[in-house]
Amino acid sequence: MTLENGMRDLFMEEVGETLAELDAALLEVEKAPHDAELVNRIFRAVHTLKGACDMFGVDDAVALAHAVESVFDHVRGGWREVDKALLDLTFAARDRFAAMLAEGADPAAERDEALLQTFRDLLRTTNLTGTQAAAPAAAEASTAPAAVSDGGQAAPATFRIRFAPRKTEGVLAILHELRGLGECRVEADLAEVPLLPDLDPAACPVGFTVLVTTDKGEDAVRDVFLFLDDSAEAVISAVEDWELSEAWQALASPAAGEAAGVGPGPDTAAPDTTGTTGTPGTTGAQVATAAVPASPPVPADGPEPAGPAAETARTARKAPPKEAMHSLRVDAVKLDELVNLVGELVIAQARLSQLAGNIRHPALTGVAEEIERLSNELRDNTLGIRMLPIGTTFSRFRRLVRDLSSDMQKQIELVTEGGETELDKTVIEQLGDPLVHLLRNSIDHGIEPPRERMERGKPPTGKIILSAEHAGGEVLIHIADDGRGMNPEKIRAKAVEKGLIAADARLSDAEIFNLIFLPGFSTAEKVTNVSGRGVGMDVVKRGIDSLRGKIDIHSEPGAGSKIIIKLPLTLAIIDGLQVKSGDEHYIIPLSLVEECVELSRQSAHLSGRNRTIHLRGEIVPYIRLREVFGLAGEAPAIEQVVVTRHEGERAGLAVDEVVGQQQTVIKSLGNYIGSVEGISGATINGDGSMSLILDVPTLVASVKRQAA
């Protein structure tokens, strides 16, 4: 496969999206094997994949996709049912597609003749039994509600189709496909055909009105136009019984069908000229009758049937689809550069606002306020572009759980919630590996085998719940299972055995659970291909720390475990409240701030060592930044207490002065300084000085530990 870099990237991106859609549809149809719409989703995904690979000459992938598509076409036609064997084969084909199309892969080396032959063998067999094989029921499932004849089959229905293609390519193939559905008549509208000098051979100025009577149902008619170019119009409507006579008479010209190339098919006899099958006034030249096949069609070994109609269809499929202009693909590098520029603009805007405040010139102040408003809107819109639903990450884990549970002979159901929760794309990209390790850990260590679960009075199928939700300026991700849970004593004993803690160390359950994140720690009795080497949870901790996130563990032996990951919404720009203690400036994330209250020296003295304030009948503890960071000097007579709330708990930060709200461009402290407890980063002020960004929850927790 030789492609230009730009085309290759576009091709790989499209293939990746198609494979993800195929994965999702296969996982859903496993739970609802008789859902016709899910089968159609699979068929469309494979068909799209085949067309893309055909366009770029990946012939081996085309051959495999054609075989898979043909089998699912039999499912749509009612000659085969979806079962586990078919799904396992299709998953194997999906993985083979990914291997064939991976960058640098040799498609020929990845071709699996045995897999391809297995799909071809399926086309010659059926897994239906008894009367199912004789009278496929899938035709009923794939059609719209229709009347049923005395013979138990769906009664024929008539549909009127009006479509106006913009290109000549593929039109004849569409008309032939409509003819194959049943009795058909076509009328061409030549009103828009220009004079010969103005005629564009590639454009199609002809509109078509088609009447087709078929027992295949409306979905079959719509499938003909499934891959119609976006610029074309196709309006399909059902014709009621009382309209039939008038509708057929409206297309009374025998030349209409012949002009459009739709006469009787080569394998169908022309009906009587006096009218047939309840369609008055029709002639053999105007109507073609197609019989419903009694057995599934067996395709040739080649990837496509031969013939002019098939060649026309291939030509239409290879035509590059027109992109809808309601969306635009943008390189992620360009988006990152845009965010960096917006960050620099925010810093420059802060300098302008500070300068305007010092000069106090009305015109300059007005300009500064306008620039600040525009800067805020630009920041919000730019960061909004970077926000993606986390469900795109969740969906890939369903396949992981299915495969691992099958390999380990466990029954596990993955439930995802809150997939619409949005998170910065950079965070989502780096979140994948930690979540994979946590899920593998839950599958291996958490969920018990079916027999063990039943002995404990649990259902044989274990459940893992993966959910996300917004909480202030953070996103909380929960991974909960109903497995065996974690035993603190066992974890403690293993840590002592490995020399990670002293035998007489006094640790809470939460601190014991955090020991599993230490390098080399594992409670597994034996090493498997899933776990046991003590490297997975260490990777999780480092990955979450790199995202400025936190991870907590709650577990109860015999009842399951719950892991909570707390992540910032974005890693770029936030709204912050600037405060001052001593000569230093600090930023508190505005999403955590509830209010600011005054604290006089006398009130602080009365509170003594308790460090609490009474706020409308509620006692709120507070800490002094001067004391926490060891700042020199004496506190002012009246301090300001910034009251924050995190996970339902309120805490105050006593500062010398509240400077005001400002946009904060987050900068890392760098590798030289590394991670500092209570500090999540730094930002540059309008005057060029630096402010530290406070990690309020960690700061409060550390003070609580010291006090205890």
FIFI-361609 format. One record per residue (C-alpha): z, y, x; residue number from 1. Coordinates in steps of 0.5 Angstrom, whole numbers. Each point is the difference from the previous one (the first is absolute). Layout:
<rs>
((Z; Y; X); NUM) ...
</rs>
This chain:
<rs>
((0; 0; 0); 1) ((-2; 6; 3); 2) ((2; 7; -3); 3) ((0; 7; 2); 4) ((8; 2; 1); 5) ((0; 4; -6); 6) ((-3; -5; -5); 7) ((4; -6; 3); 8) ((6; 4; -1); 9) ((-2; 2; -7); 10) ((-2; -8; -1); 11) ((7; -2; 2); 12) ((3; 5; -4); 13) ((-3; -3; -6); 14) ((0; -7; 2); 15) ((8; 1; 1); 16) ((1; 3; -7); 17) ((-4; -5; -4); 18) ((4; -6; 4); 19) ((6; 3; -2); 20) ((-3; 1; -8); 21) ((-2; -8; 1); 22) ((7; -2; 2); 23) ((4; 4; -5); 24) ((-5; -3; -6); 25) ((1; -7; 3); 26) ((8; 1; 0); 27) ((0; 3; -7); 28) ((-5; -6; -3); 29) ((5; -5; 3); 30) ((5; 2; -5); 31) ((-5; 1; -6); 32) ((-6; -5; 2); 33) ((-3; 1; -7); 34) ((-1; 8; 0); 35) ((-7; 1; 0); 36) ((1; 7; 3); 37) ((3; -2; 6); 38) ((-6; -5; 1); 39) ((-5; 5; -1); 40) ((4; 4; 6); 41) ((0; -5; 4); 42) ((-8; -1; -1); 43) ((-1; 7; 1); 44) ((4; 0; 6); 45) ((-4; -6; 3); 46) ((-6; 3; -2); 47) ((1; 7; 3); 48) ((2; -3; 7); 49) ((-7; -4; -1); 50) ((-4; 6; -1); 51) ((4; 4; 6); 52) ((-1; -6; 5); 53) ((-7; -1; -2); 54) ((-2; 7; 1); 55) ((2; -1; 7); 56) ((-2; -6; 1); 57) ((6; -5; 1); 58) ((-4; -6; -3); 59) ((6; -5; 1); 60) ((5; 4; -4); 61) ((-6; 1; -5); 62) ((-1; -7; -1); 63) ((8; -1; -1); 64) ((0; 5; -5); 65) ((-5; -2; -4); 66) ((3; -7; 0); 67) ((7; 3; -2); 68) ((-4; 5; -5); 69) ((-4; -6; -3); 70) ((7; -4; -2); 71) ((3; 6; -3); 72) ((-6; 1; -4); 73) ((1; -7; -3); 74) ((7; 2; -1); 75) ((-3; 6; -4); 76) ((-4; -5; -4); 77) ((5; -5; -2); 78) ((-2; -6; 4); 79) ((6; 0; 5); 80) ((7; 3; 0); 81) ((4; 3; 5); 82) ((5; -5; 3); 83) ((4; 0; 7); 84) ((-5; -3; 3); 85) ((-5; 5; -1); 86) ((4; 6; 2); 87) ((2; -4; 6); 88) ((-7; 0; 2); 89) ((-2; 7; -2); 90) ((6; 2; 4); 91) ((-2; -4; 6); 92) ((-7; 4; -1); 93) ((3; 6; 0); 94) ((3; -1; 6); 95) ((-6; -2; 3); 96) ((-4; 6; -2); 97) ((5; 4; 3); 98) ((-1; -4; 7); 99) ((-7; 1; -1); 100) ((0; 7; -1); 101) ((5; 2; 5); 102) ((-2; 5; 6); 103) ((-2; -4; 6); 104) ((-1; -7; -4); 105) ((-6; -4; 0); 106) ((-2; -2; -7); 107) ((-3; -6; 2); 108) ((6; -3; 4); 109) ((4; 1; -6); 110) ((-4; -3; -5); 111) ((3; -6; -3); 112) ((-5; -5; -3); 113) ((5; -5; -3); 114) ((3; 6; -4); 115) ((-7; 2; -2); 116) ((-2; -7; -2); 117) ((6; 0; -4); 118) ((-1; 5; -5); 119) ((-8; -2; -1); 120) ((3; -7; -2); 121) ((5; 4; -5); 122) ((-7; 2; -3); 123) ((-2; -7; -2); 124) ((7; -2; -3); 125) ((4; 3; -5); 126) ((8; -1; -1); 127) ((0; 0; -8); 128) ((1; -6; -4); 129) ((-2; -2; -6); 130) ((-3; 4; -5); 131) ((2; 6; 5); 132) ((-6; -2; 4); 133) ((-5; -1; -6); 134) ((2; 7; -3); 135) ((2; 5; 5); 136) ((5; 4; -3); 137) ((0; 6; 5); 138) ((-6; 3; -4); 139) ((5; 2; -5); 140) ((5; 3; 5); 141) ((-5; 4; 3); 142) ((-3; 3; -6); 143) ((2; 6; -5); 144) ((3; -3; -6); 145) ((-6; -2; -4); 146) ((-1; -5; -7); 147) ((0; -7; 1); 148) ((-6; -5; -3); 149) ((2; -6; -3); 150) ((-2; -4; 6); 151) ((6; 3; 4); 152) ((-4; 4; 4); 153) ((0; 8; 1); 154) ((-5; 3; -5); 155) ((-6; 4; 3); 156) ((1; 7; 0); 157) ((-5; 6; 1); 158) ((1; 6; 5); 159) ((-4; 6; 1); 160) ((0; 2; 7); 161) ((-3; 7; 2); 162) ((0; 1; 8); 163) ((-4; 5; 4); 164) ((-1; -2; 7); 165) ((-1; 5; 6); 166) ((-3; -5; 4); 167) ((-6; -5; -1); 168) ((4; -5; 5); 169) ((3; -5; -4); 170) ((-2; 2; -7); 171) ((-5; -6; -1); 172) ((6; -5; 2); 173) ((4; 3; -5); 174) ((-5; -1; -6); 175) ((-1; -7; 2); 176) ((8; -1; 0); 177) ((0; 3; -7); 178) ((-5; -5; -2); 179) ((4; -6; 3); 180) ((5; 2; -5); 181) ((-3; -2; -6); 182) ((-6; 4; -5); 183) ((-2; 6; 3); 184) ((-4; 6; -1); 185) ((-1; 6; 4); 186) ((-3; 7; -2); 187) ((-2; 5; 6); 188) ((1; 7; -1); 189) ((-6; 4; 4); 190) ((2; 7; -2); 191) ((2; 2; 6); 192) ((-5; -3; 5); 193) ((-3; 5; 4); 194) ((-8; 1; 1); 195) ((-3; -4; 6); 196) ((1; 6; 5); 197) ((7; 1; -1); 198) ((2; -8; -1); 199) ((5; -2; 5); 200) ((-1; -8; 1); 201) ((7; -1; 2); 202) ((3; 4; -6); 203) ((0; -3; -7); 204) ((-1; 5; -5); 205) ((-1; -6; -6); 206) ((6; -1; -5); 207) ((1; -7; -3); 208) ((3; -2; -7); 209) ((2; -7; 0); 210) ((2; -5; -6); 211) ((2; -6; 2); 212) ((3; -6; -4); 213) ((5; -5; 4); 214) ((6; -4; -1); 215) ((2; 1; 7); 216) ((4; 6; -3); 217) ((1; 8; 2); 218) ((3; -2; 7); 219) ((-6; -4; 2); 220) ((-5; 6; -2); 221) ((5; 5; 4); 222) ((0; -4; 6); 223) ((-8; 1; 1); 224) ((2; 7; 1); 225) ((6; -1; 4); 226) ((-4; 2; 7); 227) ((-4; 5; -3); 228) ((-1; 7; 4); 229) ((5; 5; -1); 230) ((-5; 5; -2); 231) ((-3; -4; -6); 232) ((3; 0; -7); 233) ((1; -7; -4); 234) ((2; 1; -7); 235) ((2; -7; -4); 236) ((2; 0; -7); 237) ((0; -6; -5); 238) ((-5; 0; -6); 239) ((4; -1; -6); 240) ((-4; -6; -5); 241) ((-2; 6; -5); 242) ((-3; 4; 5); 243) ((-4; -6; 3); 244) ((-6; 0; -4); 245) ((-1; 8; 1); 246) ((1; -1; 8); 247) ((-5; -5; 1); 248) ((-5; 3; -4); 249) ((1; 7; 4); 250) ((-3; -4; 6); 251) ((-6; -3; -4); 252) ((-5; 1; 5); 253) ((-2; -6; 3); 254) ((-2; 3; 6); 255) ((7; 2; 2); 256) ((2; -6; 2); 257) ((-6; -2; 4); 258) ((0; 7; 3); 259) ((7; -1; 3); 260) ((-2; -7; 3); 261) ((4; -3; -5); 262) ((-4; -6; -4); 263) ((2; -7; -2); 264) ((3; -3; 6); 265) ((-4; -6; 4); 266) ((5; -5; -3); 267) ((0; 2; -7); 268) ((-4; -1; -5); 269) ((-3; 7; -4); 270) ((3; 0; -7); 271) ((-4; 1; -6); 272) ((-4; 6; -1); 273) ((3; 1; -7); 274) ((7; 1; 3); 275) ((6; -5; 2); 276) ((7; -1; 0); 277) ((2; 6; -5); 278) ((-4; 5; 4); 279) ((-5; 3; -5); 280) ((-7; 2; 2); 281) ((1; -2; 7); 282) ((-6; -4; 4); 283) ((-1; -4; 6); 284) ((-2; 5; 5); 285) ((6; 4; -2); 286) ((6; -5; 0); 287) ((2; -5; 5); 288) ((5; -6; -2); 289) ((5; -3; 6); 290) ((3; -6; -2); 291) ((8; -1; 2); 292) ((0; -5; 6); 293) ((4; -6; -2); 294) ((2; -1; 8); 295) ((2; 4; 5); 296) ((-6; 3; 5); 297) ((0; -3; 7); 298) ((-3; 5; 5); 299) ((-4; -2; 5); 300) ((3; -1; 7); 301) ((-3; 7; 2); 302) ((4; 6; -1); 303) ((-5; 3; -5); 304) ((-5; -3; -5); 305) ((-7; 1; 2); 306) ((-5; 4; -5); 307) ((-2; 7; -1); 308) ((6; 2; -5); 309) ((5; -3; 5); 310) ((-4; 4; 6); 311) ((0; 7; -4); 312) ((8; -1; -2); 313) ((1; -1; 8); 314) ((-4; 6; 1); 315) ((4; 4; -5); 316) ((7; -3; 3); 317) ((-2; 2; 7); 318) ((-1; 7; -2); 319) ((6; 4; 2); 320) ((4; 2; -6); 321) ((1; 8; -1); 322) ((7; 2; 2); 323) ((3; 4; -6); 324) ((2; 7; 2); 325) ((7; 0; -3); 326) ((3; -3; 6); 327) ((-1; 1; 8); 328) ((2; -5; 6); 329) ((3; 4; 5); 330) ((1; -2; 7); 331) ((8; -1; 1); 332) ((0; 3; 7); 333) ((-3; 7; -4); 334) ((5; -1; -5); 335) ((6; 0; 6); 336) ((-4; 6; 3); 337) ((1; 4; -6); 338) ((7; -2; -1); 339) ((1; 3; 7); 340) ((-3; 6; -1); 341) ((3; 1; -7); 342) ((7; -1; 4); 343) ((-2; 6; 5); 344) ((-2; 4; -5); 345) ((7; -1; -3); 346) ((3; 2; 6); 347) ((-4; 6; 1); 348) ((1; 2; -7); 349) ((8; 0; 1); 350) ((-1; 5; 6); 351) ((-4; 4; -4); 352) ((5; 0; -6); 353) ((6; 2; 5); 354) ((-4; 5; 3); 355) ((-1; 3; -6); 356) ((7; 0; -2); 357) ((2; 4; 7); 358) ((-5; 5; -1); 359) ((1; 1; -8); 360) ((-7; 3; -1); 361) ((-2; -1; -8); 362) ((-7; -2; 2); 363) ((2; -5; 5); 364) ((5; -3; -4); 365) ((-5; -1; -6); 366) ((-5; -3; 5); 367) ((5; -5; 3); 368) ((2; -2; -7); 369) ((-7; -1; -2); 370) ((-1; -4; 6); 371) ((6; -4; -1); 372) ((-2; -2; -7); 373) ((-7; -2; 2); 374) ((3; -4; 6); 375) ((5; -4; -5); 376) ((-6; -2; -4); 377) ((-4; -2; 6); 378) ((6; -4; 2); 379) ((1; -4; -6); 380) ((-7; -1; -1); 381) ((-1; -3; 7); 382) ((6; -4; 0); 383) ((-2; -3; -7); 384) ((-7; -2; 3); 385) ((4; -4; 4); 386) ((4; -3; -5); 387) ((-2; -7; -2); 388) ((3; -5; -5); 389) ((5; -6; 3); 390) ((-3; -5; -5); 391) ((-6; 0; 5); 392) ((5; -3; 5); 393) ((3; -5; -5); 394) ((-6; -3; -2); 395) ((-1; -3; 7); 396) ((6; -4; 0); 397) ((-1; -4; -7); 398) ((-5; -4; 4); 399) ((5; -1; 6); 400) ((6; -2; -5); 401) ((-5; -5; -3); 402) ((-3; -3; 7); 403) ((7; -1; 3); 404) ((4; -3; -6); 405) ((-6; -5; -1); 406) ((1; -2; 8); 407) ((8; 0; -1); 408) ((-1; -4; -7); 409) ((4; 5; -3); 410) ((-1; 3; -7); 411) ((0; 8; 1); 412) ((-2; 6; -5); 413) ((-1; 7; 3); 414) ((1; 5; -5); 415) ((-2; 7; 2); 416) ((3; 7; -3); 417) ((-2; 7; 1); 418) ((-6; -1; 3); 419) ((-2; 7; -2); 420) ((5; 3; 4); 421) ((-4; 5; 5); 422) ((2; 0; 8); 423) ((-3; 3; 6); 424) ((-6; -4; 2); 425) ((3; 0; 7); 426) ((6; -3; -2); 427) ((-4; -5; -4); 428) ((-4; -2; 6); 429) ((6; -2; 4); 430) ((4; -3; -6); 431) ((-4; -6; 0); 432) ((3; -4; 6); 433) ((7; 1; -2); 434) ((-1; -2; -7); 435) ((-4; -6; 2); 436) ((6; -2; 4); 437) ((5; 1; -5); 438) ((-4; -4; -5); 439) ((-1; -6; 4); 440) ((8; 0; 2); 441) ((1; 0; -8); 442) ((-5; -6; -1); 443) ((3; -4; 6); 444) ((8; 2; 0); 445) ((1; 2; -7); 446) ((-4; -4; -5); 447) ((2; -7; -1); 448) ((-4; -6; -1); 449) ((-1; -2; -7); 450) ((5; -6; 0); 451) ((5; 4; 3); 452) ((0; 6; -5); 453) ((0; -5; -6); 454) ((6; -3; 3); 455) ((3; 7; 0); 456) ((-1; 1; -7); 457) ((-6; 5; 2); 458) ((-7; -1; -3); 459) ((-5; -3; 5); 460) ((-4; 6; 1); 461) ((3; 5; 5); 462) ((-1; 7; -1); 463) ((-2; 6; 5); 464) ((0; 7; -3); 465) ((-3; 5; 4); 466) ((1; 7; -3); 467) ((-1; 8; 2); 468) ((3; 6; -3); 469) ((1; 7; 1); 470) ((7; 3; 2); 471) ((0; 7; 2); 472) ((-4; 1; 6); 473) ((0; -7; 1); 474) ((-4; -6; -2); 475) ((5; -7; -1); 476) ((-3; -6; 1); 477) ((4; -6; -2); 478) ((-2; -8; 2); 479) ((5; -4; -4); 480) ((0; -8; -1); 481) ((4; -4; -4); 482) ((1; -5; 5); 483) ((6; -3; 4); 484) ((2; 7; 3); 485) ((3; 1; 7); 486) ((7; -3; 2); 487) ((4; 6; 4); 488) ((4; -5; 4); 489) ((-6; -4; 2); 490) ((-3; 6; 3); 491) ((6; 2; 3); 492) ((1; -7; 3); 493) ((-7; 0; 3); 494) ((0; 7; 3); 495) ((7; -2; 3); 496) ((-4; -6; 3); 497) ((-5; 4; 3); 498) ((4; 5; 3); 499) ((-2; 6; -4); 500) ((7; 2; -3); 501) ((7; -2; 2); 502) ((4; -6; -3); 503) ((5; 5; -2); 504) ((-4; 6; -3); 505) ((1; 3; -7); 506) ((-6; 1; -3); 507) ((-1; 1; -8); 508) ((-5; -4; -4); 509) ((-6; 5; 1); 510) ((1; 1; 7); 511) ((0; -8; 1); 512) ((-7; 0; -4); 513) ((-2; 5; 5); 514) ((0; -5; 5); 515) ((-6; -3; -2); 516) ((-4; 6; 3); 517) ((2; -1; 7); 518) ((-5; -3; 5); 519) ((0; -8; 0); 520) ((5; -1; -6); 521) ((-2; -5; -5); 522) ((4; -5; -4); 523) ((-6; -5; -1); 524) ((2; -7; 2); 525) ((-7; -2; 3); 526) ((-6; 4; 2); 527) ((-6; 0; -5); 528) ((-6; 4; 0); 529) ((3; 5; -5); 530) ((7; 1; 3); 531) ((5; -2; 5); 532) ((-1; 4; 7); 533) ((4; 6; -2); 534) ((-6; 5; 1); 535) ((-2; 2; -7); 536) ((6; 4; -3); 537) ((0; 4; 7); 538) ((-7; 2; -2); 539) ((2; 2; -7); 540) ((6; 5; 3); 541) ((-4; 3; 5); 542) ((-6; 1; -5); 543) ((4; 3; -5); 544) ((4; 5; 5); 545) ((-7; 2; 3); 546) ((-1; 3; -7); 547) ((7; 3; 0); 548) ((2; -5; -6); 549) ((6; -4; -1); 550) ((1; -7; -2); 551) ((6; -3; -4); 552) ((2; -7; -2); 553) ((4; -2; -6); 554) ((1; -8; 0); 555) ((4; -5; -4); 556) ((1; -7; 2); 557) ((-4; -4; -5); 558) ((-2; 6; -4); 559) ((-6; 3; 4); 560) ((-1; 6; 5); 561) ((-2; 7; -1); 562) ((-3; 4; 5); 563) ((-1; 7; -1); 564) ((-5; 5; 5); 565) ((1; 7; -1); 566) ((-6; 4; 3); 567) ((-2; 7; 0); 568) ((-6; 2; -5); 569) ((-4; 3; 6); 570) ((1; 1; 7); 571) ((-4; 7; 1); 572) ((3; 6; -4); 573) ((6; 1; -5); 574) ((4; 5; -3); 575) ((6; 2; 3); 576) ((6; 4; 0); 577) ((2; 4; 6); 578) ((7; 1; 2); 579) ((4; 2; 6); 580) ((6; -2; 4); 581) ((2; 4; 6); 582) ((-6; 2; 3); 583) ((-4; -6; -2); 584) ((-5; -1; -6); 585) ((-1; -7; -4); 586) ((-4; -2; -6); 587) ((3; -4; -6); 588) ((-6; -3; -4); 589) ((0; 4; -6); 590) ((-1; -7; -4); 591) ((7; -1; 1); 592) ((3; 6; -1); 593) ((4; 2; -7); 594) ((3; 6; 1); 595) ((4; 5; 5); 596) ((7; 3; -1); 597) ((4; 4; 4); 598) ((7; -3; 4); 599) ((5; 5; 2); 600) ((4; -1; 6); 601) ((6; 0; -4); 602) ((-3; -5; -5); 603) ((-2; -4; 6); 604) ((7; 0; 3); 605) ((3; -2; -7); 606) ((-4; -7; 0); 607) ((2; -2; 7); 608) ((-2; -6; 3); 609) ((-3; -2; -7); 610) ((-6; 4; 1); 611) ((-1; 1; -7); 612) ((-2; 5; -5); 613) ((1; 0; -8); 614) ((-7; 2; -3); 615) ((0; 0; -8); 616) ((6; -5; -1); 617) ((-3; -5; 6); 618) ((2; -1; 7); 619) ((-5; 0; 5); 620) ((1; -2; 7); 621) ((-3; 5; 6); 622) ((-1; 0; 7); 623) ((-1; 6; 5); 624) ((-6; 0; 4); 625) ((4; 4; 5); 626) ((5; -6; 1); 627) ((-6; -6; 0); 628) ((-4; 3; 5); 629) ((6; 4; 4); 630) ((-3; 7; 0); 631) ((4; 5; 3); 632) ((3; 6; -3); 633) ((4; 1; -6); 634) ((-2; -1; -8); 635) ((-1; 7; -4); 636) ((5; 2; -5); 637) ((-5; -3; -6); 638) ((-4; -6; 2); 639) ((-6; -3; -5); 640) ((1; -7; -2); 641) ((-7; -3; -2); 642) ((1; -6; -5); 643) ((-4; -6; 1); 644) ((-1; -6; -4); 645) ((-3; -6; 2); 646) ((0; -7; -4); 647) ((5; 3; -5); 648) ((5; 2; 5); 649) ((1; 8; 2); 650) ((2; 3; 6); 651) ((1; 7; 3); 652) ((-2; 3; 7); 653) ((4; 6; 2); 654) ((-5; 5; 4); 655) ((1; 7; 2); 656) ((-6; 3; -4); 657) ((-6; -3; -4); 658) ((-6; 4; 2); 659) ((-5; -3; -5); 660) ((-5; -4; -2); 661) ((-6; -2; 4); 662) ((-6; -5; 1); 663) ((2; -4; 6); 664) ((-5; -4; 4); 665) ((3; -6; 3); 666) ((0; -1; 7); 667) ((3; -6; 4); 668) ((5; 1; 5); 669) ((-4; -4; 5); 670) ((1; -7; 4); 671) ((4; 4; 5); 672) ((6; 2; -5); 673) ((-2; -6; -4); 674) ((4; -1; -7); 675) ((6; 4; -1); 676) ((5; -2; -6); 677) ((0; 5; -5); 678) ((-6; 4; 2); 679) ((-7; -2; -2); 680) ((-5; 4; 3); 681) ((-1; 8; 2); 682) ((-4; 6; -2); 683) ((-2; 6; 3); 684) ((2; 7; -3); 685) ((-4; 6; -2); 686) ((3; 3; 7); 687) ((-2; -6; 4); 688) ((7; -3; 0); 689) ((2; -7; -2); 690) ((4; -2; -6); 691) ((2; -8; 0); 692) ((-1; -3; -7); 693) ((6; -4; -2); 694) ((1; -7; -3); 695) ((5; 2; -5); 696) ((2; -8; -2); 697) ((0; -2; 7); 698) ((4; 6; 2); 699) ((5; -1; -6); 700) ((1; -8; 1); 701) ((1; 1; 8); 702) ((6; 5; -2); 703) ((3; -5; -5); 704) ((0; -5; 5); 705) ((3; 4; 5); 706) ((6; 2; -5); 707) ((1; -7; -2); 708) 
</rs>
